[in-house]
Amino acid sequence: MEKTKIWLSSPHMGGDELSFIQEAFDTNWLSPLGPNVDGFEHDLAQYSGSQHVAALSSGTAAIHLALIILGVEGGDEVLVSSFTFSGSINPIVYQGAVPVMVDSEDSTWNMSPHFLEEAIKDRLKKKGKLPKALVLVHLYGMPARLDELLAICHHYNIPVIEDAAEALGSSYKGQKLGSFGDLGIYSFNGNKIITTSGGGALLSNNEGWIKKARFLATQARDPAPHYQHSEIGYNYRMSNVVAGMGRGQMKVLDQWVEKRRSINRFYRNLLEDIEGITFLTEPSDDFYSNYWLTTVVVEDKLLSVNRDTIMSALSEENIETRPLWKPMHLQPIFESYPFYGDGYSEYLFKTGICLPSGSNMTEPELDRIRESLYSIFAK
């Protein structure tokens, strides 16, 4: 008999989501507007410390609108982390702009300040103008080296779109991620730390920008008694139904963060004595990660097994794992665009694993993982 699947990161409901959803049905607020949308935006603003929030259909939509708001157009260049999911970079191409990809550094696996500045100087030399914006990713919930990165962007007057899709609940020096950039984004995809099944949010302290985002997200309909449009718009607003799910999820967000952190501790205790296994780790007390996914690098020179054999053995036990992100500069669709780095993200991709990290994993499931990993390393 096949063992039940242990997922990498599956949705985890807290219990109050249905009451908000039911309220949407009872009041017939089923459109992309309504009290749940307003309430979810308010909850996110309160939690993040950002003054204004627009709830949207996805994190990708939020990045796209952020680029539009910052005036990114065809031919412009936009700096972006290479070690990320394609949703961070696709919206740059939607705008006809050129993604300029920047490699990772080894302490957080996020964007390297050194290669960021190298990229800026080189693009200025070659193009005679600065990149129009930076999309900065906090990978797997780990804060990037924000002091250094933001100082560089401030020096060159380059606005920052902070991609905190994987980092809701994480913080840097006590401040929540998503609130550092000129604009910030969250994702509520089904595998994220909280979910609305799909969805995202755009954050900013600039009220005008968030008003503009809401306008563009609702097909850019002008204020007129008839349907009139003076700008291209998008169908990017979140529905009142799924926003109700988000309101319920916000009630358990801190609990889910602590559960993910406890799962990270579980793996560290399990594997800490195995030479050749390295964890993504908070560099100092300034960094607080939600550990959305627990990730490790496997040095096969020091072990009798490698990344792929570990993943294969766990798959045989019906335990889901995943390689780390394949860098965007290696992707066939993006490989012709500029890249600055030394290949550190390529090393991470070749050697890294994402381990099951869902906040809804049970003790018997953790026991299965423990026994499976013991068996792998015993061999």
C-alpha positions as CSV (number, residue, x, y, z in Angstrom):
1,M,0.0,0.0,0.0
2,E,1.4,3.4,-1.0
3,K,2.3,5.7,1.8
4,T,0.4,9.0,2.0
5,K,2.1,12.0,0.3
6,I,4.2,14.4,2.4
7,W,4.0,17.6,0.5
8,L,6.7,20.3,0.3
9,S,4.4,23.1,1.4
10,S,0.7,22.6,1.2
11,P,-2.1,25.0,2.2
12,H,-2.9,25.2,5.9
13,M,-6.2,26.6,7.1
14,G,-6.6,28.1,10.6
15,G,-10.4,27.6,11.0
16,D,-11.8,31.1,10.7
17,E,-11.5,31.4,7.0
18,L,-15.0,30.0,6.3
19,S,-16.7,32.5,8.5
20,F,-15.4,35.4,6.3
21,I,-16.1,33.5,3.1
22,Q,-19.6,32.7,4.3
23,E,-20.2,36.4,5.0
24,A,-19.2,37.2,1.4
25,F,-21.9,34.7,0.2
26,D,-24.5,35.8,2.7
27,T,-24.1,39.5,1.7
28,N,-23.6,38.7,-2.0
29,W,-20.3,40.5,-2.1
30,L,-18.7,38.2,-4.7
31,S,-17.0,40.8,-6.9
32,P,-13.4,42.0,-6.8
33,L,-14.5,44.6,-4.2
34,G,-16.0,44.5,-0.8
35,P,-15.5,44.5,2.9
36,N,-13.2,41.4,2.9
37,V,-10.9,43.1,0.4
38,D,-10.9,46.3,2.5
39,G,-10.3,44.3,5.7
40,F,-7.5,42.2,4.3
41,E,-5.7,45.3,3.0
42,H,-6.1,46.9,6.5
43,D,-4.7,43.7,8.2
44,L,-1.7,43.6,5.8
45,A,-1.0,47.3,6.4
46,Q,-1.1,46.8,10.1
47,Y,1.1,43.8,10.1
48,S,3.7,45.0,7.6
49,G,3.9,48.6,8.8
50,S,3.2,49.9,5.3
51,Q,0.7,52.7,5.1
52,H,-1.2,51.5,2.0
53,V,-1.9,48.1,0.5
54,A,-3.8,46.9,-2.6
55,A,-4.9,43.3,-2.6
56,L,-4.4,41.8,-6.1
57,S,-4.7,38.6,-8.1
58,S,-1.1,37.5,-7.7
59,G,2.4,38.6,-6.6
60,T,3.3,38.7,-10.3
61,A,0.5,41.2,-10.9
62,A,1.8,43.3,-8.0
63,I,5.3,43.4,-9.6
64,H,3.9,44.3,-13.0
65,L,1.9,47.2,-11.5
66,A,4.9,48.4,-9.5
67,L,6.9,48.6,-12.7
68,I,4.2,50.5,-14.5
69,I,3.9,52.9,-11.6
70,L,7.6,53.6,-11.6
71,G,7.4,54.4,-15.3
72,V,9.3,51.3,-16.7
73,E,8.8,51.2,-20.5
74,G,10.2,49.4,-23.5
75,G,14.0,49.6,-23.7
76,D,14.5,50.5,-20.1
77,E,16.7,48.2,-18.0
78,V,15.6,46.7,-14.6
79,L,17.9,45.1,-12.2
80,V,16.6,41.8,-10.7
81,S,17.9,38.9,-8.6
82,S,18.8,36.0,-10.9
83,F,18.2,33.3,-8.1
84,T,14.5,33.5,-8.0
85,F,11.2,32.3,-9.5
86,S,10.3,33.5,-13.0
87,G,7.4,35.5,-11.6
88,S,10.0,38.1,-10.4
89,I,11.3,38.7,-13.9
90,N,8.4,38.0,-16.3
91,P,6.7,41.4,-15.6
92,I,9.9,43.2,-16.7
93,V,9.6,41.6,-20.1
94,Y,5.8,42.3,-20.1
95,Q,6.8,46.0,-20.2
96,G,9.3,45.4,-23.0
97,A,12.1,46.2,-20.6
98,V,15.4,44.4,-20.3
99,P,16.1,42.4,-17.2
100,V,19.7,42.8,-15.9
101,M,20.3,39.8,-13.6
102,V,22.4,39.9,-10.5
103,D,24.0,36.9,-8.8
104,S,23.7,35.9,-5.1
105,E,26.1,36.1,-2.2
106,D,26.8,33.3,0.2
107,S,25.4,34.5,3.5
108,T,21.8,34.9,2.6
109,W,21.7,33.5,-1.0
110,N,20.1,36.8,-2.0
111,M,21.4,39.5,-4.3
112,S,25.1,40.3,-3.9
113,P,25.8,44.0,-3.1
114,H,29.1,43.7,-4.8
115,F,27.6,42.5,-8.1
116,L,24.7,44.9,-7.8
117,E,27.1,47.9,-7.8
118,E,29.2,46.3,-10.6
119,A,26.0,45.9,-12.7
120,I,24.9,49.5,-12.1
121,K,28.3,51.0,-13.1
122,D,28.7,48.8,-16.1
123,R,25.2,49.5,-17.4
124,L,25.8,53.3,-16.9
125,K,29.0,53.0,-18.9
126,K,27.5,51.0,-21.7
127,K,24.1,52.6,-22.0
128,G,24.8,56.1,-20.7
129,K,21.8,55.8,-18.2
130,L,21.0,54.0,-15.0
131,P,18.6,51.1,-14.7
132,K,15.1,52.3,-14.1
133,A,14.4,50.1,-11.0
134,L,15.5,47.1,-8.9
135,V,13.4,44.0,-8.1
136,L,15.0,42.7,-4.9
137,V,14.0,39.2,-3.8
138,H,14.1,37.7,-0.3
139,L,14.6,34.1,-1.1
140,Y,13.0,31.3,0.9
141,G,12.0,33.9,3.6
142,M,15.6,35.0,4.3
143,P,16.1,38.7,4.4
144,A,18.6,40.1,1.9
145,R,21.5,42.3,3.0
146,L,19.2,45.3,3.1
147,D,21.5,48.0,4.6
148,E,24.1,47.5,1.9
149,L,21.7,47.0,-1.0
150,L,19.4,49.9,-0.2
151,A,22.4,52.2,0.4
152,I,23.7,51.4,-3.2
153,C,20.2,52.1,-4.7
154,H,19.9,55.3,-2.7
155,H,23.3,56.5,-3.9
156,Y,22.3,56.0,-7.6
157,N,18.7,57.1,-7.0
158,I,17.3,53.7,-8.2
159,P,13.8,52.8,-6.8
160,V,13.4,49.4,-5.2
161,I,10.5,46.9,-5.7
162,E,10.9,44.6,-2.7
163,D,9.8,41.1,-3.7
164,A,8.8,39.5,-0.4
165,A,6.6,36.8,-2.0
166,E,8.3,34.2,0.1
167,A,9.0,36.3,3.1
168,L,5.7,37.4,4.8
169,G,6.5,37.2,8.5
170,S,10.2,37.7,8.1
171,S,11.9,40.9,9.4
172,Y,15.2,42.8,9.3
173,K,16.3,44.7,12.4
174,G,12.7,44.3,13.7
175,Q,11.0,45.7,10.6
176,K,8.8,43.5,8.5
177,L,10.0,42.6,5.0
178,G,7.9,44.1,2.3
179,S,8.0,47.5,3.9
180,F,11.6,48.5,3.0
181,G,11.2,49.2,-0.7
182,D,9.6,52.1,-2.5
183,L,7.0,49.4,-3.3
184,G,6.7,45.9,-1.8
185,I,4.9,42.8,-2.9
186,Y,3.5,39.6,-1.2
187,S,2.2,36.4,-2.7
188,F,-0.6,34.2,-1.3
189,N,-0.2,31.3,-3.7
190,G,-1.3,27.9,-2.4
191,N,2.2,27.0,-1.2
192,K,3.0,30.2,0.6
193,I,3.1,30.7,4.4
194,I,-0.5,31.9,4.2
195,T,-2.7,31.5,1.2
196,T,-5.8,32.9,-0.5
197,S,-5.5,30.0,-3.0
198,G,-4.0,32.6,-5.4
199,G,-3.4,36.2,-4.8
200,G,-0.9,38.9,-4.0
201,A,-0.6,42.4,-2.6
202,L,1.2,45.6,-3.4
203,L,2.5,47.8,-0.5
204,S,3.8,51.4,-0.3
205,N,3.8,54.4,1.9
206,N,2.9,56.4,-1.2
207,E,-0.9,56.7,-1.2
208,G,-1.0,57.9,-4.8
209,W,0.8,54.9,-6.1
210,I,-1.6,52.5,-4.4
211,K,-4.6,54.4,-5.7
212,K,-3.0,54.2,-9.1
213,A,-2.5,50.4,-8.7
214,R,-6.2,49.9,-7.7
215,F,-7.2,51.9,-10.8
216,L,-5.1,50.0,-13.2
217,A,-6.0,46.7,-11.6
218,T,-9.7,47.3,-12.3
219,Q,-9.3,47.8,-16.0
220,A,-8.4,51.5,-15.6
221,R,-12.0,52.5,-15.8
222,D,-12.4,56.3,-15.8
223,P,-14.9,57.9,-13.4
224,A,-17.8,58.3,-15.8
225,P,-21.4,57.0,-16.0
226,H,-20.4,54.9,-19.0
227,Y,-17.4,52.7,-19.5
228,Q,-14.6,54.9,-20.5
229,H,-10.9,54.2,-20.6
230,S,-8.0,56.6,-21.1
231,E,-5.3,54.1,-20.1
232,I,-4.6,50.4,-20.6
233,G,-5.9,48.5,-17.6
234,Y,-5.6,45.0,-16.1
235,N,-7.9,42.5,-14.4
236,Y,-5.7,42.2,-11.4
237,R,-8.0,42.9,-8.4
238,M,-8.6,40.3,-5.7
239,S,-12.1,39.0,-5.2
240,N,-14.0,39.6,-2.0
241,V,-14.4,35.8,-1.5
242,V,-10.7,34.9,-1.5
243,A,-9.9,38.0,0.5
244,G,-12.1,36.5,3.2
245,M,-9.8,33.5,3.2
246,G,-6.9,35.9,3.6
247,R,-8.5,37.6,6.6
248,G,-8.8,34.2,8.3
249,Q,-5.2,33.3,7.5
250,M,-3.9,36.6,9.0
251,K,-5.2,35.4,12.4
252,V,-2.8,32.4,12.3
253,L,0.2,33.9,10.4
254,D,2.5,34.3,13.4
255,Q,1.6,30.7,14.5
256,W,2.5,29.4,11.0
257,V,5.8,31.3,11.1
258,E,6.7,29.7,14.4
259,K,5.8,26.3,13.1
260,R,8.0,26.7,10.1
261,R,10.8,27.8,12.3
262,S,10.3,24.8,14.5
263,I,10.5,22.5,11.5
264,N,13.7,24.2,10.5
265,R,15.1,23.4,14.0
266,F,13.9,19.8,13.6
267,Y,16.1,19.4,10.5
268,R,19.0,21.1,12.1
269,N,18.9,18.8,15.1
270,L,18.5,15.8,12.8
271,L,21.4,16.7,10.4
272,E,23.7,18.9,12.4
273,D,26.4,16.2,12.8
274,I,26.5,15.3,9.2
275,E,29.6,16.8,7.5
276,G,28.7,18.0,4.1
277,I,25.2,19.4,4.9
278,T,24.9,23.2,5.1
279,F,21.7,25.1,6.0
280,L,20.6,28.5,4.8
281,T,21.0,30.3,8.1
282,E,20.3,33.8,9.5
283,P,23.7,35.6,9.4
284,S,23.1,37.6,12.6
285,D,20.4,38.6,15.0
286,D,19.4,41.4,12.6
287,F,17.9,38.7,10.3
288,Y,14.7,37.0,11.2
289,S,13.5,34.4,8.6
290,N,10.1,32.8,8.4
291,Y,12.0,29.8,7.0
292,W,9.2,29.4,4.5
293,L,11.1,26.4,3.2
294,T,14.0,24.7,4.9
295,T,16.9,24.5,2.4
296,V,20.2,22.7,2.5
297,V,23.3,22.4,0.3
298,V,24.7,18.9,-0.1
299,E,28.5,18.7,-0.6
300,D,28.8,15.3,-2.4
301,K,32.6,15.4,-2.1
302,L,32.1,15.0,1.7
303,L,29.3,12.5,1.5
304,S,28.6,9.1,0.0
305,V,25.3,10.5,-1.4
306,N,24.5,13.6,-3.5
307,R,21.6,15.9,-3.9
308,D,19.9,13.8,-6.6
309,T,20.2,10.5,-4.7
310,I,18.7,12.1,-1.6
311,M,15.8,13.5,-3.6
312,S,15.2,10.1,-5.3
313,A,15.3,8.1,-2.1
314,L,12.8,10.5,-0.5
315,S,10.6,10.3,-3.6
316,E,10.4,6.6,-3.2
317,E,9.0,7.2,0.3
318,N,6.4,9.5,-1.3
319,I,8.1,12.6,0.3
320,E,8.2,15.6,-1.9
321,T,11.4,17.7,-2.3
322,R,12.6,20.2,-4.9
323,P,15.9,21.5,-6.1
324,L,16.6,25.1,-5.3
325,W,15.5,27.6,-8.0
326,K,17.3,27.4,-11.3
327,P,18.8,30.8,-11.8
328,M,17.1,33.0,-14.3
329,H,20.2,33.6,-16.3
330,L,20.3,29.9,-17.1
331,Q,16.7,29.8,-18.3
332,P,16.3,29.4,-22.1
333,I,14.0,32.4,-22.3
334,F,16.3,34.7,-20.4
335,E,19.8,33.5,-21.1
336,S,20.5,36.3,-23.7
337,Y,20.0,39.1,-21.2
338,P,22.8,40.7,-19.2
339,F,24.1,38.9,-16.1
340,Y,26.5,39.9,-13.4
341,G,28.0,37.4,-11.0
342,D,30.5,34.6,-10.4
343,G,28.1,31.7,-10.6
344,Y,27.3,31.2,-6.9
345,S,23.6,30.8,-7.7
346,E,24.5,28.0,-10.2
347,Y,26.4,26.2,-7.4
348,L,23.3,26.5,-5.2
349,F,21.0,25.1,-7.9
350,K,23.3,22.1,-8.6
351,T,23.7,21.2,-4.9
352,G,20.6,22.5,-3.0
353,I,17.4,20.9,-1.8
354,C,14.1,22.3,-0.5
355,L,12.8,19.9,2.3
356,P,9.2,19.5,3.3
357,S,8.3,22.5,5.5
358,G,4.6,22.8,5.7
359,S,3.2,24.2,8.9
360,N,0.5,21.5,8.8
361,M,3.0,18.6,8.9
362,T,2.1,16.1,11.7
363,E,4.4,14.3,14.1
364,P,4.0,11.0,12.3
365,E,5.0,12.7,9.1
366,L,8.1,14.2,10.7
367,D,8.9,10.7,12.1
368,R,8.7,9.3,8.5
369,I,11.1,12.0,7.3
370,R,13.5,11.4,10.2
371,E,13.5,7.6,9.5
372,S,14.0,8.2,5.8
373,L,16.9,10.6,6.2
374,Y,18.5,8.3,8.8
375,S,18.3,5.4,6.3
376,I,19.8,7.5,3.5
377,F,22.8,8.7,5.5
378,A,23.3,5.3,7.1
379,K,24.0,3.9,3.7
